[in-house]
Amino acid sequence: MPRLNGTGPTGQGPMTGRGLGPCGGGMGLGRGCRGSYGYGRRFISPKNELAALEEEERMLTEELSAIHEEIATLKGQKK
């Protein structure tokens, strides 16, 4: 919560963030509008949970592939 003025991280009011500040106990358990990174998954059906996890796996695999490519590029520059 910037400037501790009670407006939330984007100035949209309380409970609009990720719950990382004092209102959420600093535990990332806020009830904000951002639905990602596992927040609120306990309310998702098993079918939707599976789809969300598969999508997250796909994105992480792509990111890991990009990291491997960058490492290979940097190792090639050392020679």
Buried (B, 14 or more C-beta within 10 A) or exposed (E): BEEEEEBBBEEEEEEBBBBBBEBBEEEEEBEBEBEEEEBBEEEBEEEEEEEBEEEEEEEEEEEEEEEEEEEEEEEEEEE
